[in-house]
Amino acid sequence: MQIEKLEKMRKCLLVQQLLLRTLINIKKLKSLKKKMILRRNVVGAYELVCNYFKVRNHEEFYQFTRMSVQNFDELLHLVGEQTCNYFKVRNHEEFYQFTRMSVQNFDELLHLVGERLQKQVCRRQPIPPEIRLTITLHYLGHGGSVSSEAVYFRVGKSTMYYIIAETRRRENGYYAQQIRELLRDAPAIIRNRFAKYFVSHVGSISWQYDYI
């Protein structure tokens, strides 16, 4: 037992040293880009510590964060949802650069496919449809790798693969149905629009009914 405790303390001390060195380097660097990289390393180090306690021991995770694993996951989802809402309300240009879609089009698309992306609440709080759609749009709009997107959104790689594949399948299934319905109505719409130019003396346009 003492050896295990010493091993855990050694790992925590190593992580703390990594955090301190990273924070010192942030103060020394002048480049904004390098600062952002180092800050991501700090967040990554904290994430490693959190994941270690979440997987190994829930009691130690509670002592480390004063929060249960379930509440911690719910907080992460809430932070992501609030970030998305911030871009939508405060800055439409940044939201467009982030998703390659205007706020109005995003809300319309979310209204159409939101129910298909909603998951049932089981043991953990599911990722909201808004975040699922945002992840997929950011991946398709910026052309990044799934690994980089998983690190950016703090989601597991397998979860990222599943979210992107399912969201695209739901969207394609919905729009395929809409296009099929549109193709059924298209001949009648065209016939009615151009009927006045092709009306015969009898008043009928029987030759066009062959295409309906």
Secondary structure, DSSP 8 states (H G I E B T S, - for coil): -HHHHHHHHHHHHHHHHHHHHHHHHHHH---HHHHHHHHHHHHHHHHHHHHHHHHH-HHHHHHHHSS-HHHHHHHHHHHHHHHHHHHHHH-HHHHHHHHSS-HHHHHHHHHHHHHHH----SSS----HHHHHHHHHHHHHH---HHHHHHHHT--HHHHHHHHHHHHHHHHHHHHHHHHHHHHHHHHHHHHHHGGGS--SSS--GGGGGG-
